[in-house]
């Protein structure tokens, strides 16, 4: 006897079968977020204009197919009312002679089910009473029909109740679902799952492709309690010493509702329990199919089928649903048009009621609350996760809330959340978030001198809560995390400041003026928020007359680069020997070779610090220059570079691999190059003059010229500064020394060497690119060399004080001592900036 036959016997004996309660999975995350989930469910209800202010405690009155041969009704004991008897009607067989299924006129009444819930301790008496009264009151106040209600049009001729028929979605959505189901039932992995159930596969397929509803429509609200009911239930459980919590209460409630829905659905359709499980498996395959094809449309119907049939998909299946639904923008609108609300948020709530919440589900719930304008509710949801595994905030969960606060002009709440985001380690603030927030503050007028202060800003650590002090503080925080901005962020900043200052009569540029660089020097009473081109020779801004700075590596960062390069020598040696081994070339004593590579690089560093004589001012990447434009080594080209540097007053050191100093060596793909006696003599001449360091075999030459650029050359410099100032009389390139001559982009070493900001500072202040004139056939003929000197100003956000009107070196002035901020923009030229300066 299977479970369903046992259920039939229990009913025939007049007993009410109560399903066994399963222990809910303990979860600190679910306990923390469950109140917010219930709030969101209530929010969905109100937003949809539904008559359900809270989900009913008990399942709706189920409807069943009535047999032509029925037993009669009996009189109830109270007030002479008639209630359907819980008696089986005649047995019904399907055309395929499947297992006998019995159907019943009606399930237990709602009041009886409510009493059962009380017996199980799942809901307190007051909670049940309150929920029933809310449901009754809402049904009286609304003219709409309850989702569970059986209308007069949904009955057979003899008055028996049947489910209201109707199609699920529009033709396009169901056509996509039907096509996807037809596609997956032919796949091998699906056929394998149904290999012992061929007939069940046919039945399940026909059942899923039936457009008619089997039961009145339910949504996520019917599976979750309201927040008030959850709180009351939690309080009752704790008060009675049961040790219950909100997570287990909601988890148990959701599972019970799903189980009841499933039982009703099986009775209504005649499906077996096995076929119901296989339908769940088939819809899981559908989710994988939609993920593979990036097609979310079939899932709209699939999700409706899951809710109608009371299915319990696995956690990974629901995660796949969330992934696929996130692929299509606008799915909320399409699904909402069917009355289903935000399907992705429904799936997220359904998941979190049954399983551990994930970052993906929390993010979707936050976005759903934000989409309904409830920023405070979204923030409260995150507040509830502080102590759980998801307690560390992320950017994608907090930035939508910050954006909503800014759009509403609630800058006190926005500043509080912004501050918390900045001080949370896992929130990585990006340029767009900073730009949007600063632009919103500007648009509300808080950067004007006559503005009121933002409430609570001083409590957050800001000395001033308005005006230029607040702007400087916010941009300095931005500069700590962001190096440049996009053109879109520049436009956002321009519009925000223009709108914020236009009301007070300050001069403001129009939107069209921000698309091209301006050469106009603005007076101190004007707002500057536009595009400028910085003079490459003087580093001055034409709009504010401020001079940009070259921000170099600090001594601690130089030491870090040095130590990192020494450690990289060991790792690069191991990588090289591993590549040789993969090609079948035997290698031995790899560990010793790695340690030897580290030792040699350290000795090179010590040699640079200890050697006497003139310090090196130009480190030459010899292999990079000798290869440039030829595809083979051109020793004459390398000599031309050394001579050109000497003519400019530099003292070069060529870093050159030992391999290329031999007469014969391999280039690539079996190509061999043989150096002539003349070329070997040129290399020997560089050695004799102390202008070349030969890097030993099994060592990476890149590490040597990078390390030389940060060497202090203690003995040779004797404590003197060897940097070249601007406008020097010798005609040398201004900037730091030693400079590095190379076109190497260092893609292989960038992330290992330094973090992004320090690496950019090192490149801007040390790297000098080069280019030779047109190609000539004679490799020994001298060619003109063009150098692109190191930058005079750093390629990162920086603020500089504008010269006052009476400054001797400022000419016309232009800022009255105000701070001018310059933002590199990724889409603009290297010397162009977005300039921002407030009026004095």
C-alpha positions in Angstrom: 0.0 0.0 0.0 1.5 3.3 -1.0 1.2 6.6 0.9 -1.8 7.8 -1.1 -3.7 4.6 -0.6 -2.9 4.9 3.1 -4.3 8.5 3.0 -7.5 7.1 1.4 -7.9 4.6 4.2 -7.4 7.2 6.8 -10.1 9.4 5.3 -12.6 6.5 5.0 -12.1 5.8 8.6 -13.1 9.4 9.4 -9.7 10.5 10.5 -8.0 13.7 9.5 -4.5 12.9 8.3 -2.0 15.4 9.6 1.3 15.6 7.7 4.4 15.1 9.8 6.3 18.3 10.5 9.9 18.3 9.2 12.6 20.0 11.2 13.5 23.3 9.6 17.1 23.9 8.6 18.8 26.2 11.1 20.2 29.3 9.5 21.5 32.5 11.0 21.1 34.3 7.6 17.5 33.2 7.2 16.7 34.2 10.8 18.1 37.6 10.2 16.4 38.3 6.8 13.1 36.6 7.3 11.3 39.7 8.6 12.4 41.6 5.6 11.3 38.9 3.3 7.9 38.9 4.9 7.8 42.7 4.6 8.7 42.4 0.9 5.9 39.9 0.4 3.4 42.4 2.0 4.9 45.1 -0.2 4.2 43.0 -3.3 0.7 42.6 -2.2 0.0 46.3 -1.7 1.9 47.2 -4.9 -0.1 44.8 -7.0 -3.4 46.2 -5.6 -4.4 42.8 -4.3 -7.2 42.2 -1.9 -4.8 40.0 0.2 -3.3 42.3 2.7 -1.6 39.1 4.1 -1.5 35.6 2.9 -4.1 33.3 4.4 -3.1 30.9 7.1 -5.0 28.0 5.6 -5.1 26.8 2.0 -8.0 27.8 -0.1 -11.0 25.7 -0.5 -9.8 23.2 -3.1 -12.0 22.1 -6.0 -12.1 18.7 -7.4 -13.5 16.9 -10.4 -16.8 15.3 -9.4 -17.7 11.9 -10.5 -21.0 11.2 -12.1 -21.8 8.9 -9.2 -21.5 10.8 -5.9 -22.5 10.1 -2.4 -24.9 12.5 -0.8 -24.4 15.3 1.7 -25.1 15.2 5.3 -26.4 17.7 7.7 -23.9 19.6 9.8 -24.3 19.7 13.6 -24.2 23.5 14.0 -27.2 25.5 12.9 -28.4 22.9 10.5 -25.9 24.0 7.9 -24.9 21.5 5.2 -21.3 20.6 4.7 -19.9 18.2 2.1 -19.1 14.8 3.6 -15.5 13.6 3.5 -16.4 10.5 1.5 -14.9 9.1 -1.6 -16.9 9.0 -4.8 -16.8 6.2 -7.3 -13.3 5.1 -8.5 -12.0 6.6 -11.7 -9.6 4.9 -14.1 -7.6 6.7 -16.8 -7.6 5.4 -20.4 -4.1 3.9 -19.9 -5.3 1.9 -16.9 -2.9 3.6 -14.6 -3.0 3.1 -10.9 -6.4 3.6 -9.3 -6.9 7.2 -8.0 -9.7 8.3 -5.7 -11.1 11.8 -5.6 -13.0 13.6 -3.0 -15.6 16.2 -3.1 -13.9 18.7 -0.7 -10.8 18.8 1.6 -11.1 19.7 5.3 -12.7 23.1 5.8 -10.5 26.1 6.4 -11.5 26.3 10.0 -10.6 22.7 10.5 -7.2 23.2 8.9 -6.7 26.2 11.1 -7.4 24.1 14.2 -4.9 21.6 12.9 -2.3 24.3 12.7 -3.0 25.3 16.2 -2.6 21.7 17.3 0.8 21.5 15.6 1.9 24.7 17.4 2.8 26.4 14.1 0.5 29.4 14.7 -0.9 31.0 17.8 -4.6 31.5 18.2 -4.3 35.3 18.1 -2.3 35.0 14.8 -4.9 32.8 13.2 -7.7 35.1 14.3 -6.0 38.2 13.1 -5.1 36.7 9.7 -8.6 35.4 9.2 -10.1 38.8 10.2 -7.8 40.6 7.8 -8.7 38.3 5.0 -12.4 38.8 5.7 -12.1 42.6 6.0 -10.1 42.9 2.8 -12.5 40.8 0.9 -15.4 43.1 1.9 -13.5 46.2 1.1 -12.4 45.1 -2.4 -14.6 44.4 -5.3 -12.0 42.1 -6.9 -12.4 38.3 -6.7 -10.1 36.4 -4.4 -7.6 34.2 -6.2 -9.0 31.2 -4.2 -12.6 32.1 -4.7 -14.9 29.9 -6.8 -17.1 32.1 -8.9 -20.6 31.1 -10.1 -19.2 30.7 -13.6 -16.8 28.1 -12.5 -19.3 25.3 -11.6 -20.6 22.3 -13.5 -24.3 22.2 -14.5 -25.1 20.3 -11.4 -23.5 22.9 -9.1 -20.3 21.1 -8.3 -17.2 23.3 -7.9 -14.4 23.0 -10.5 -11.2 25.1 -11.0 -11.6 28.2 -13.1 -10.1 27.6 -16.6 -7.7 30.0 -18.2 -4.5 30.3 -20.2 -1.3 31.0 -18.4 0.4 33.7 -20.5 0.2 35.3 -23.9 0.8 33.2 -27.1 4.4 34.2 -27.4 5.4 33.2 -23.9 3.6 29.8 -24.0 4.9 29.1 -27.5 8.4 29.7 -26.2 7.7 27.4 -23.2 6.2 24.7 -25.5 9.2 24.9 -27.9 11.7 24.5 -25.0 9.8 21.5 -23.5 9.7 19.8 -26.9 13.4 20.4 -27.3 14.6 19.1 -23.9 12.4 15.9 -23.9 14.5 14.6 -26.9 17.9 15.2 -25.2 19.9 12.3 -24.0 20.2 13.4 -20.4 16.5 13.8 -20.1 15.7 10.5 -21.7 18.2 8.9 -19.3 16.3 10.3 -16.3 13.1 8.9 -17.7 14.5 5.6 -19.1 12.4 3.5 -16.7 9.4 5.8 -16.9 8.7 6.2 -20.6 5.0 6.4 -20.1 5.4 8.9 -17.3 7.5 11.1 -19.6 4.6 11.2 -22.1 2.1 12.0 -19.4 4.2 14.7 -17.8 5.0 16.3 -21.1 1.3 16.4 -22.1 0.4 17.7 -18.6 2.9 20.5 -18.8 1.9 21.6 -22.3 -1.8 21.8 -21.2 -2.6 25.5 -21.2 -5.6 25.3 -18.9 -5.3 26.0 -15.2 -5.8 23.1 -12.9 -6.2 25.2 -9.7 -6.9 28.9 -9.0 -3.8 30.9 -9.4 -1.5 31.3 -6.4 1.5 33.6 -6.2 4.4 33.8 -3.7 2.2 35.5 -1.1 0.2 32.3 -0.5 3.4 30.5 0.5 4.8 33.1 3.0 3.3 34.5 6.2 3.0 38.2 6.6 5.6 40.0 8.8 3.2 40.5 11.6 2.1 36.9 11.7 5.7 35.7 11.5 6.7 38.0 14.4 3.7 36.8 16.5 4.4 33.2 15.8 8.1 33.7 16.7 7.1 35.4 19.9 4.7 32.6 20.9 7.3 30.0 20.2 9.9 31.7 22.2 7.4 32.5 25.0 6.5 28.9 25.4 10.1 27.8 25.6 9.9 25.9 22.4 13.2 27.4 21.2 11.7 28.3 17.8 12.9 31.1 15.6 11.6 33.1 12.7 13.6 31.1 10.1 12.2 27.7 11.2 8.7 29.2 11.4 8.7 30.6 7.9 10.5 27.6 6.5 8.0 25.3 8.1 5.1 27.4 7.0 6.3 27.5 3.4 7.0 23.8 3.3 3.6 23.0 4.7 1.8 25.3 2.2 3.7 23.7 -0.6 2.9 20.2 0.6 -0.8 21.1 0.9 -0.8 22.7 -2.5 0.9 19.6 -3.9 -1.7 17.3 -2.3 -4.5 19.3 -3.7 -2.9 19.4 -7.1 -2.5 15.6 -7.3 -6.1 15.1 -6.2 -7.2 17.5 -8.9 -5.1 16.2 -11.8 -4.8 12.5 -11.0 -1.0 12.6 -11.4 1.0 10.2 -9.2 3.6 11.3 -6.8 6.3 9.9 -9.0 4.9 11.8 -12.0 4.9 15.0 -9.9 8.5 14.5 -9.0 9.4 13.9 -12.7 7.6 17.1 -13.7 9.8 18.9 -11.2 12.9 17.3 -12.7 11.8 18.2 -16.2 11.4 21.9 -15.3 14.9 21.7 -13.8 16.2 20.5 -17.2 14.2 23.4 -18.7 16.1 25.9 -16.5 19.5 24.5 -17.6 18.3 24.6 -21.2 17.3 28.3 -20.9 20.6 29.1 -19.2 22.5 27.5 -22.1 20.5 29.4 -24.7 20.2 32.7 -22.7 16.4 32.5 -23.1 14.4 33.5 -20.0 11.0 33.7 -21.7 10.0 30.0 -21.2 10.6 30.3 -17.4 7.7 32.7 -17.0 5.3 29.8 -17.7 7.5 27.3 -15.9 7.5 29.4 -12.7 3.7 29.6 -12.9 3.6 25.8 -13.2 5.9 25.3 -10.2 3.6 27.5 -8.0 0.4 25.9 -9.2 1.6 22.3 -8.7 3.3 22.9 -5.3 6.7 21.8 -6.6 9.9 22.1 -4.5 12.8 22.6 -6.9 16.4 22.1 -5.6 18.4 25.2 -4.5 20.6 25.0 -7.5 17.6 24.9 -9.8 16.2 28.1 -8.3 19.6 29.6 -8.6 19.6 28.8 -12.3 16.2 30.4 -12.6 17.6 33.6 -11.0 20.5 33.6 -13.3 18.4 33.2 -16.4 15.8 35.8 -15.3 18.6 38.3 -14.8 19.7 38.0 -18.4 16.8 40.0 -19.9 16.2 43.6 -18.9 12.5 44.4 -18.8 11.4 41.0 -17.7 9.8 42.6 -14.6 7.5 44.6 -16.9 6.6 41.7 -19.0 5.8 39.4 -16.0 4.1 42.2 -14.2 1.7 42.6 -17.1 0.5 39.1 -16.3 -0.2 40.0 -12.7 2.8 38.1 -11.4 4.9 40.9 -10.1 8.7 40.7 -10.2 9.3 37.0 -11.0 13.0 37.2 -10.1 12.1 38.6 -6.7 9.4 35.9 -6.2 12.0 33.2 -7.0 14.4 34.8 -4.6 11.9 34.8 -1.7 10.8 31.3 -2.5 14.4 30.2 -2.4 15.2 32.0 0.9 12.1 30.5 2.6 13.3 27.0 1.8 17.1 27.2 1.7 20.0 29.3 2.9 19.9 32.9 1.5 22.6 33.7 -1.1 24.1 37.0 -2.2 22.2 36.7 -5.4 18.8 36.3 -3.7 19.5 39.1 -1.3 20.6 41.4 -4.2 17.4 40.7 -6.1 15.2 41.3 -3.0 17.0 44.7 -2.5 16.5 45.6 -6.1 12.8 44.7 -5.8 12.4 46.9 -2.8 14.3 49.7 -4.5 12.1 49.3 -7.6 9.1 49.9 -5.3 10.6 53.0 -3.8 11.3 51.5 -0.4 15.0 52.5 0.2 14.6 52.3 4.0 13.1 48.7 3.7 16.0 47.6 1.5 18.5 49.0 3.9 16.7 47.4 6.8 17.0 44.1 5.0 20.8 44.5 4.8 20.9 45.5 8.4 19.4 42.2 9.4 22.2 40.4 7.7 25.0 42.1 9.7 25.7 39.1 12.0 25.2 36.4 9.4 27.5 34.9 6.7 26.2 37.6 4.3 26.7 40.3 6.8 29.5 42.0 4.9 27.9 44.4 2.5 28.6 44.4 -1.2 28.6 47.1 -3.8 25.9 45.6 -5.9 23.5 45.3 -2.9 24.1 48.8 -1.5 24.5 50.9 -4.6 20.8 50.7 -5.7 19.8 51.9 -2.3 22.2 54.8 -2.4 21.0 55.7 -5.9 17.3 55.8 -4.7 18.2 58.0 -1.8 20.0 60.4 -4.1 17.1 60.5 -6.6 14.7 61.3 -3.8 16.9 64.0 -2.4 17.3 62.3 1.0 20.9 63.3 1.3 21.2 62.7 5.0 20.3 59.1 4.5 22.4 58.9 1.4 25.5 60.3 3.2 25.1 57.9 6.0 24.9 54.9 3.7 27.7 56.2 1.5 29.9 56.5 4.6 29.1 53.0 5.6 29.8 51.7 2.1 33.3 53.3 2.2 34.2 51.9 5.5 33.1 48.3 4.6 36.0 46.3 3.3 34.0 44.2 0.8 32.3 47.2 -0.8 34.5 48.3 -3.7 33.4 51.8 -4.6 33.7 52.5 -8.3 34.0 55.8 -10.2 30.3 55.8 -11.3 29.0 55.5 -7.8 31.2 58.3 -6.5 30.3 60.5 -9.5 26.6 59.9 -9.1 26.7 60.6 -5.3 28.8 63.8 -5.6 26.6 65.1 -8.5 23.4 64.4 -6.4 24.8 66.4 -3.5 25.7 69.2 -5.9 22.3 69.2 -7.5 20.7 69.6 -4.1 22.8 72.7 -3.6 24.9 71.5 -0.6 28.2 72.7 -2.1 27.0 76.4 -2.3 28.4 78.8 0.2 24.9 79.7 1.4 23.7 76.1 1.7 22.4 74.5 4.9 24.4 71.6 6.2 23.5 68.0 5.7 22.0 66.6 8.9 24.3 64.2 10.7 27.4 64.8 8.5 29.5 66.1 11.4 28.7 62.9 13.3 30.0 60.9 10.4 33.4 62.6 10.7 33.1 65.5 8.3 34.4 68.9 9.6 31.9 70.8 7.5 28.6 69.4 6.2 28.3 71.8 3.2 30.3 74.1 0.9 33.8 73.7 -0.5 35.1 71.8 2.6 32.5 69.1 2.0 33.3 68.9 -1.7 37.1 68.6 -1.0 36.5 65.9 1.6 34.3 63.8 -0.7 36.7 64.1 -3.8 39.7 63.2 -1.6 37.9 60.1 -0.5 37.1 59.4 -4.2 40.7 59.9 -5.2 41.8 57.2 -2.7 39.7 54.6 -4.5 39.5 55.8 -8.1 42.1 56.8 -10.6 40.0 58.1 -13.5 36.3 58.4 -14.6 34.4 57.7 -17.8 32.9 60.3 -20.1 29.5 59.5 -18.8 30.5 60.2 -15.3 32.0 63.5 -16.4 28.7 64.4 -18.0 26.8 63.4 -14.7 29.1 65.7 -12.7 28.8 68.5 -15.1 25.0 68.4 -15.1 24.8 68.0 -11.3 26.9 71.1 -10.6 25.3 73.1 -13.3 21.8 72.6 -11.9 23.0 73.1 -8.3 24.6 76.5 -9.0 22.5 77.9 -11.7 19.7 79.0 -9.3 22.1 81.5 -7.6 23.1 83.3 -10.7 26.6 81.8 -11.0 28.0 81.3 -14.5 27.6 77.8 -15.7 28.6 76.1 -18.9 26.0 74.6 -21.1 25.9 70.9 -21.9 27.3 71.5 -25.4 30.3 73.3 -24.0 31.3 70.2 -22.1 32.0 68.1 -25.2 35.1 70.0 -26.4 38.1 71.3 -24.4 37.8 75.0 -23.3 40.7 77.4 -23.5 38.9 80.1 -21.6 40.3 81.3 -18.2 37.3 81.6 -15.9 37.3 84.3 -13.2 37.1 83.3 -9.5 33.4 83.9 -9.3 32.5 81.4 -11.9 31.8 77.7 -11.6 34.1 75.5 -13.7 32.8 72.1 -14.6 34.1 71.3 -18.1 36.6 69.6 -20.3 40.1 71.1 -20.5 43.4 70.3 -22.2 46.4 70.5 -19.9 49.5 72.1 -21.3 52.1 69.3 -21.8 55.1 71.6 -21.3 53.9 73.6 -18.2 51.2 71.2 -16.7 48.9 74.2 -16.4 45.1 74.2 -16.7 43.8 76.9 -19.1 40.5 77.3 -17.2 41.8 77.8 -13.7 45.5 78.4 -14.1 46.3 75.7 -11.6 49.4 73.6 -12.1 49.1 69.8 -12.0 51.6 67.8 -10.0 53.6 64.7 -10.8 52.9 62.3 -8.0 55.7 59.8 -7.6 56.3 56.6 -5.6 57.0 57.1 -1.9 60.1 55.6 -0.5 58.1 52.7 1.1 56.6 51.9 -2.3 60.1 51.9 -3.9 61.3 49.4 -1.3 58.2 47.3 -2.0 58.9 47.2 -5.7 62.5 46.2 -5.0 61.6 43.4 -2.7 58.8 42.2 -4.9 61.1 42.0 -7.9 63.6 39.9 -6.0 60.9 37.5 -5.0 59.5 37.4 -8.5 63.0 36.2 -9.8 62.4 33.0 -7.9 58.9 32.5 -9.2 59.8 33.4 -12.8 62.6 30.9 -12.8 60.3 28.1 -11.6 57.8 29.1 -14.4 60.5 29.0 -17.0 61.8 25.5 -16.0 58.1 24.3 -15.9 57.7 25.4 -19.5 60.8 23.6 -20.5 59.6 20.5 -18.9 56.2 20.7 -20.7 58.1 20.8 -24.0 60.0 17.6 -23.1 63.3 19.3 -22.3 64.7 17.7 -19.2 65.4 20.0 -16.3 67.3 19.2 -13.1 67.9 21.0 -9.9 65.0 23.5 -10.5 64.9 24.6 -6.9 68.6 25.4 -6.8 68.3 27.3 -10.1 65.4 29.4 -8.7 67.4 30.3 -5.6 70.4 31.1 -7.8 68.2 33.5 -10.0 67.1 35.3 -6.8 70.7 35.5 -5.6 72.0 37.0 -8.9 69.2 39.7 -9.0 70.0 40.6 -5.4 73.7 40.9 -6.3 72.8 43.2 -9.2 70.9 45.5 -6.8 73.8 45.5 -4.4 76.2 46.3 -7.3 74.1 49.3 -8.3 74.1 50.7 -4.8 77.8 50.1 -4.2 79.4 51.1 -7.5 81.2 54.4 -7.7 81.4 56.9 -10.6 78.6 58.7 -12.4 75.1 57.4 -11.6 73.0 55.9 -14.4 70.2 58.2 -15.5 68.7 56.1 -18.3 68.1 52.4 -18.0 67.8 50.8 -21.5 65.7 47.7 -22.3 68.2 46.4 -24.7 66.3 43.5 -26.2 63.2 45.6 -26.7 65.1 48.3 -28.6 67.2 45.8 -30.7 64.1 43.9 -31.8 62.0 47.0 -32.6 60.7 47.1 -36.2 63.0 44.2 -37.5 61.8 40.8 -36.2 65.4 40.0 -35.4 68.2 41.6 -33.4 69.6 44.9 -34.8 72.7 45.7 -32.8 73.3 48.9 -34.7 69.8 50.2 -33.7 70.7 49.6 -30.0 74.0 51.5 -30.5 72.1 54.4 -32.1 69.8 54.6 -29.0 72.8 54.7 -26.6 74.5 57.5 -28.7 71.2 59.5 -28.8 70.9 59.4 -25.0 74.5 60.4 -24.5 73.9 63.4 -26.7 71.1 64.5 -24.5 73.3 64.4 -21.4 72.1 61.0 -20.1 74.3 58.2 -18.8 72.8 55.0 -20.1 73.0 51.4 -18.8 71.9 48.7 -21.3 70.3 45.6 -19.7 70.9 42.8 -22.2 70.3 39.0 -22.0 73.4 36.8 -22.2 71.8 34.7 -25.0 72.0 37.6 -27.4 75.7 38.2 -26.8 76.6 34.9 -28.4 77.6 34.6 -32.1 74.7 32.2 -32.8 71.4 31.9 -31.0 67.8 30.8 -31.6 65.1 33.5 -32.1 61.8 31.7 -32.5 60.1 28.8 -34.3 63.5 27.3 -35.2 65.0 30.6 -36.6 68.6 31.1 -35.9 70.5 34.4 -36.0 74.3 34.7 -36.4 76.0 37.9 -35.4 78.8 39.3 -37.4 82.2 40.2 -36.0 81.3 43.9 -36.3 78.1 43.4 -34.2 80.0 41.4 -31.6 82.5 44.2 -31.4 79.8 46.8 -30.7 78.5 44.8 -27.8 82.0 44.3 -26.4 82.5 48.1 -26.6 79.4 48.7 -24.4 80.8 46.3 -21.9 84.2 48.0 -21.9 82.7 51.4 -21.2 80.5 50.0 -18.3 77.3 50.7 -20.2 75.9 47.1 -20.4 74.9 44.6 -17.8 74.6 41.1 -19.1 71.7 39.1 -17.6 72.8 35.5 -16.9 70.8 32.5 -18.4 67.6 31.3 -16.7 67.0 34.9 -15.5 64.4 37.3 -16.8 65.9 40.6 -18.0 62.7 42.6 -17.4 63.2 42.3 -13.7 66.7 43.8 -13.9 65.8 47.0 -15.7 62.6 47.5 -13.6 64.7 47.1 -10.4 67.3 49.5 -11.7 64.6 52.2 -12.0 64.0 52.2 -8.3 67.6 51.8 -7.2 68.9 54.6 -5.0 72.5 54.1 -6.4 73.7 55.2 -3.0 77.4 55.4 -3.6 77.3 57.0 -7.1 74.7 59.7 -6.2 76.4 60.5 -2.9 73.0 61.7 -1.6 72.5 64.2 -4.5 69.3 64.5 -6.4 69.7 63.4 -10.0 66.2 64.4 -11.2 65.9 66.9 -14.0 63.8 70.0 -13.3 61.4 71.7 -15.7 62.9 74.3 -18.2 66.4 73.1 -17.5 69.1 74.9 -19.6 70.7 71.6 -20.8 67.7 70.7 -23.0 67.2 67.4 -21.1 63.8 65.8 -20.6 62.4 67.0 -17.2 61.4 64.3 -14.7 62.7 61.6 -12.4 66.0 59.8 -12.9 66.8 57.1 -13.7 64.2 56.9 -16.6 63.5 53.6 -18.4 63.7 53.5 -22.2 61.3 50.8 -23.4 58.0 50.2 -25.2 57.3 47.1 -23.1 53.7 47.3 -21.7 54.6 45.0 -18.8 51.4 43.1 -19.0 53.0 40.0 -17.5 54.2 41.9 -14.4 51.7 44.6 -13.8 49.5 42.9 -11.2 52.4 41.2 -9.5 54.5 44.3 -9.1 52.2 46.9 -7.5 48.6 47.8 -7.0 47.1 49.9 -9.8 47.7 53.4 -8.4 51.4 52.8 -7.5 52.0 51.0 -10.8 50.5 54.0 -12.7 52.7 56.4 -10.8 55.8 54.4 -11.5 55.0 54.3 -15.3 54.1 58.0 -15.5 57.3 59.1 -13.7 59.9 56.6 -15.1 58.8 55.1 -18.5 60.0 56.9 -21.7 58.6 55.5 -24.9 60.4 55.8 -28.2 59.9 55.5 -32.0 62.3 55.3 -34.9 61.7 57.0 -38.3 60.7 55.2 -41.5 62.2 51.8 -42.2 65.4 51.5 -44.2 67.0 48.5 -45.7 70.5 49.2 -44.3 70.3 48.2 -40.6 73.5 50.0 -39.7 72.4 53.4 -41.1 71.5 55.9 -38.4 67.8 56.7 -38.0 66.2 59.6 -36.1 64.7 58.7 -32.8 61.6 60.3 -31.3 61.1 60.1 -27.5 57.9 60.4 -25.6 59.1 61.7 -22.3 57.7 60.7 -19.0 54.7 62.7 -17.9 55.0 66.1 -16.2 51.8 65.5 -14.3 50.2 62.3 -12.9 47.4 60.4 -14.6 45.1 60.3 -11.6 42.6 62.5 -9.8 44.3 65.3 -8.1 43.5 68.7 -6.5 45.7 71.8 -6.8 45.2 75.3 -5.4 44.5 78.0 -8.0 46.8 81.0 -7.9 45.2 84.2 -6.5 44.6 87.1 -8.8 47.7 88.9 -7.5 50.1 86.0 -7.6 53.3 86.9 -9.5 53.5 83.5 -11.3 49.9 83.1 -11.9 49.5 85.9 -14.5 45.8 86.6 -14.6 45.0 84.2 -11.7 41.7 82.5 -12.1 40.7 80.9 -8.8 41.2 83.2 -5.9 43.0 80.4 -3.9 40.2 77.9 -4.5 40.9 74.2 -5.0 40.7 73.0 -8.6 40.1 69.2 -9.1 41.1 67.5 -12.3 39.8 64.0 -13.3 41.4 61.9 -16.1 38.7 60.6 -18.4 39.3 57.2 -20.0 37.8 58.1 -23.4 39.7 61.4 -23.7 43.3 62.3 -24.8 46.0 61.7 -22.2 46.4 65.4 -21.4 42.7 66.2 -21.2 40.9 66.4 -17.9 37.5 67.1 -16.5 38.0 70.2 -14.4 35.9 71.1 -11.4 36.2 74.3 -9.3 33.6 76.0 -7.2 33.0 79.8 -7.4 34.7 81.8 -4.6 
